């Protein structure tokens, strides 16, 4: 199933990223493809490697033994994977969207933990710190996310009930999904609305109930030259920009620091257990509170007051629900 494929791709990426040496094909098969036949494993492994490579993941092939070249091994070097700012294609942006929700999406978080647990149990030398390259904090809480993501990969039509902004009732829509994109703090699916025969963008948080795949995989082709992100930016509502001043615990908030407008080190923070830095960021859309909450006690909002109030309100709601 497609869910297993998504988990398998992530597990393969994690396995090759956290190990310090090349990993043999036999070991990869034993850990990630244990129930597959030799023929099925060869096909899936080659397909998975090529899919990761096509999305910008630098899988390196080398010899397991410096004196013998009969058994190739595989790895992902963290220094090559941690790329500087680059311009992403629609496909690359899509895989980043998937990768950045690994630690926040319950099902894939379990897959990540399980992959590391299996490798640790085998006594393999791991560099788990390599997983901090992205330090992802994006959430994908919409129940329909998986359905649309999987349908995009399979090129399977989707049927769903959708309620537009300001509407009191929902309507059933039919879509050939081209991609799932995070834009302005929200998740959108882009594709061809088959009822209207037009390209459309739908916000996933407005999907009512469960989205349903209808039809067989490979039922449609994505138009050549389609740029899913550009289409989303053209059709989705224009974002509003939020400027926030944050106190960030020293050694935390790597993603916040990476594109910060300014960073002031060594400031007074909410506690004295560690040092603190003042980080100023600008974000579009309503997702700033989500991002801040993802860092827990390592980030404190100084400005604006409206953002701080929203974070406090949501934290109190969590405490009230748990009590």
MARROVEX-903796 format. One line per field, with one value per residue (C-alpha): x, y, z. Coordinates in nm, 2 decimals. Layout:
u (X	...) $
v (Y	...) $
w (Z	...) $
This chain:
u (0.00	0.11	0.13	0.39	0.58	0.59	0.72	0.97	1.11	1.16	1.31	1.55	1.65	1.70	1.89	2.14	2.17	2.24	2.51	2.87	2.97	2.83	2.53	2.52	2.22	2.17	2.14	1.90	1.68	1.68	1.58	1.35	1.22	1.21	0.90	0.98	1.11	1.44	1.28	1.04	1.31	1.54	1.25	1.14	1.49	1.59	1.26	1.30	1.66	1.57	1.27	1.48	1.75	1.50	1.39	1.74	1.86	2.23	2.26	2.63	2.75	3.09	3.27	3.21	3.57	3.86	4.03	3.73	3.48	3.23	2.98	2.86	2.73	2.50	2.50	2.39	2.65	2.51	2.74	2.60	2.24	2.25	2.24	2.24	1.93	1.84	1.55	1.33	1.13	0.77	0.87	1.15	0.92	0.67	0.93	1.05	0.68	0.67	1.01	0.94	0.63	0.81	0.85	0.52	0.29	0.21	0.22	0.55	0.70	0.64	0.81	1.11	1.15	1.11	1.38	1.63	1.53	1.60	1.94	2.03	1.93	2.17	2.45	2.53	2.72	2.47	2.50	2.15	2.25	2.24	1.86	1.89	1.99	1.63	1.49	1.14	0.86	0.58	0.26	0.02	-0.27	-0.54	-0.70	-0.71	-0.34	-0.23	-0.51	-0.41	-0.04	-0.08	-0.32	-0.07	0.21	-0.02	-0.20	-0.53	-0.85	-0.99	-1.35	-1.41	-1.66	-1.54	-1.68	-1.56	-1.49	-1.82	-2.03	-2.26	-2.28	-2.03	-2.02	-1.87	-1.57	-1.37	-1.00	-0.70	-0.44	-0.10	0.06	0.03	0.20	0.24	0.18	0.12	0.11	-0.16	-0.17	-0.32	-0.38	-0.35	-0.50	-0.76	-1.12	-1.29	-1.64	-1.53	-1.23	-1.01	-0.70	-0.80	-0.65	-0.82	-0.72	-0.70	-0.84	-1.17	-1.21	-1.51	-1.49	-1.27	-1.13	-1.18	-0.96	-1.17	-1.03	-0.71	-0.35	-0.21	-0.56	-0.43	-0.11	0.02	0.04	0.41	0.58	0.33	0.47	0.25	0.39	0.35	-0.01	-0.08	0.07	-0.14	-0.47	-0.46	-0.54	-0.25	-0.07	-0.03	0.31	0.37	0.69	0.78	1.05	1.13	1.36	1.52	1.72	2.08	2.14	1.77	1.55	1.78	1.51	1.42	1.77	1.84	1.62	1.60	1.61	1.84	1.99	2.10	2.30	2.33	2.01	1.81	1.56	1.26	1.49	1.87	1.91	2.08	2.17	1.91	1.92	1.67	1.57	1.35	1.16	0.90	0.64	0.35	0.01	-0.13	0.12	0.36	0.19	0.21	0.58	0.65	0.45	0.65	0.96	0.79	0.99	1.28	1.10	0.93	0.73	0.82	0.63	0.37	0.13	-0.14	0.09	0.20	-0.17	-0.25	0.03	-0.07	-0.44	-0.35	-0.12	-0.39	-0.64	-0.40	-0.35	-0.73	-0.79	-0.53	-0.66) $
v (0.00	0.36	0.43	0.15	0.30	0.65	0.49	0.27	0.57	0.76	0.46	0.41	0.78	0.76	0.44	0.57	0.91	0.81	0.54	0.63	0.37	0.22	-0.02	-0.34	-0.43	-0.75	-0.55	-0.30	-0.58	-0.76	-0.44	-0.26	-0.52	-0.84	-0.99	-0.94	-1.20	-1.15	-1.03	-0.80	-0.65	-0.58	-0.39	-0.20	-0.11	0.02	0.22	0.36	0.47	0.64	0.81	0.96	1.06	1.23	1.43	1.56	1.30	1.23	0.85	0.75	0.41	0.27	-0.04	-0.21	-0.32	-0.12	-0.43	-0.59	-0.44	-0.72	-0.58	-0.22	-0.03	0.27	0.58	0.95	1.19	1.45	1.72	1.67	1.63	1.96	2.18	2.56	2.76	2.64	2.69	2.39	2.24	2.14	1.77	1.87	2.10	1.82	1.58	1.85	1.89	1.52	1.50	1.80	1.64	1.31	1.40	1.57	1.32	1.04	0.75	0.86	0.95	0.59	0.48	0.70	0.58	0.22	0.26	0.40	0.13	-0.15	-0.01	0.04	-0.31	-0.45	-0.27	-0.05	0.27	0.55	0.93	1.02	1.38	1.38	1.39	1.74	1.87	1.96	1.99	1.98	2.16	2.17	1.99	1.81	1.75	1.75	1.40	1.41	1.48	1.12	1.04	1.34	1.28	0.91	0.98	1.23	0.97	0.71	0.95	0.84	1.06	1.17	1.25	1.47	1.70	2.06	2.37	2.70	3.00	3.15	2.86	2.68	2.35	2.14	2.02	1.70	1.77	1.54	1.61	1.47	1.57	1.70	1.78	1.88	2.21	2.40	2.77	3.06	2.83	2.60	2.28	2.28	2.02	2.13	1.95	1.93	1.97	1.72	1.86	2.20	2.08	2.35	2.36	2.43	2.47	2.33	2.40	2.07	2.21	2.27	1.91	1.77	1.41	1.16	1.20	0.90	0.77	0.68	0.49	0.30	0.42	0.59	0.71	1.05	1.23	1.56	1.82	1.87	2.17	2.19	2.39	2.30	2.57	2.84	2.73	2.75	3.10	3.21	3.06	3.06	3.37	3.61	3.56	3.81	3.87	3.83	3.96	3.80	3.86	3.54	3.43	3.10	2.88	2.84	2.54	2.52	2.65	2.58	2.63	2.96	3.08	2.97	3.24	3.49	3.86	3.91	3.72	3.88	3.63	3.62	3.79	3.74	3.46	3.31	3.09	3.06	2.69	2.78	3.08	3.26	3.45	3.70	3.59	3.80	3.62	3.70	3.45	3.45	3.31	3.18	2.90	3.10	2.98	2.62	2.66	2.82	2.56	2.29	2.40	2.37	2.54	2.64	2.94	3.23	3.50	3.86	4.02	4.06	4.03	3.88	3.59	3.54	3.54	3.28	3.05	3.09	3.02	2.70	2.58	2.64	2.45	2.15	2.17	2.19	1.90	1.69	1.77) $
w (0.00	-0.05	0.32	0.35	0.06	0.22	0.55	0.35	0.17	0.50	0.67	0.39	0.40	0.78	0.77	0.51	0.68	1.04	0.98	0.96	0.71	0.39	0.44	0.24	0.03	0.23	0.55	0.40	0.28	0.62	0.81	0.57	0.32	0.54	0.39	0.02	-0.22	-0.39	-0.71	-0.53	-0.31	-0.61	-0.79	-0.48	-0.37	-0.71	-0.74	-0.39	-0.46	-0.78	-0.63	-0.35	-0.59	-0.82	-0.52	-0.45	-0.19	-0.26	-0.22	-0.25	-0.36	-0.25	-0.16	0.17	0.18	0.05	-0.08	-0.25	-0.49	-0.51	-0.26	-0.30	-0.01	0.03	0.24	0.26	0.38	0.61	0.48	0.13	0.25	0.45	0.15	0.16	0.04	-0.31	-0.55	-0.54	-0.82	-0.75	-0.69	-0.45	-0.26	-0.23	-0.08	0.16	0.26	0.34	0.52	0.74	0.89	0.98	1.35	1.38	1.21	1.45	1.20	1.04	1.38	1.48	1.16	1.23	1.58	1.47	1.21	1.46	1.72	1.48	1.38	1.74	1.83	1.57	1.74	1.44	1.49	1.44	1.40	1.52	1.53	1.15	1.18	1.32	0.97	0.90	1.26	1.11	1.28	1.03	1.12	0.89	1.12	0.85	0.84	0.46	0.41	0.37	0.12	-0.11	-0.07	-0.16	-0.45	-0.59	-0.59	-0.74	-0.98	-0.85	-0.87	-0.53	-0.43	-0.12	0.05	0.06	0.24	0.10	0.32	0.44	0.32	0.56	0.36	0.17	-0.19	-0.33	-0.55	-0.78	-0.84	-1.02	-0.77	-0.90	-0.57	-0.21	-0.10	0.22	0.14	0.38	0.68	0.53	0.33	-0.02	-0.28	-0.65	-0.95	-1.22	-1.10	-1.33	-1.26	-1.40	-1.62	-1.46	-1.25	-0.89	-0.54	-0.23	0.13	0.32	0.64	0.46	0.35	0.54	0.66	0.48	0.12	-0.10	-0.38	-0.68	-0.98	-1.05	-1.00	-1.31	-1.42	-1.53	-1.63	-1.48	-1.76	-1.87	-1.71	-1.42	-1.13	-0.83	-0.61	-0.87	-0.93	-0.56	-0.53	-0.82	-0.71	-0.33	-0.12	-0.08	0.25	0.53	0.68	1.05	1.21	1.54	1.80	1.98	2.27	2.16	2.39	2.29	2.07	1.97	1.69	1.40	1.14	1.30	1.30	0.95	0.79	1.07	1.00	1.29	1.59	1.91	2.13	2.50	2.61	2.93	2.89	3.08	3.28	3.35	3.28	2.95	2.75	2.53	2.20	2.06	1.70	1.47	1.20	0.94	0.84	0.60	0.70	1.03	1.09	1.32	1.63	1.52	1.45	1.79	1.98	1.81	2.00	2.34	2.63	2.40	2.24	2.41	2.22	2.30	2.01	1.89	2.19	1.97	1.88	2.24	2.35	2.09	2.20	2.57	2.48	2.30	2.58	2.84	2.63	2.62	3.00	3.05	2.83	3.00	3.35) $
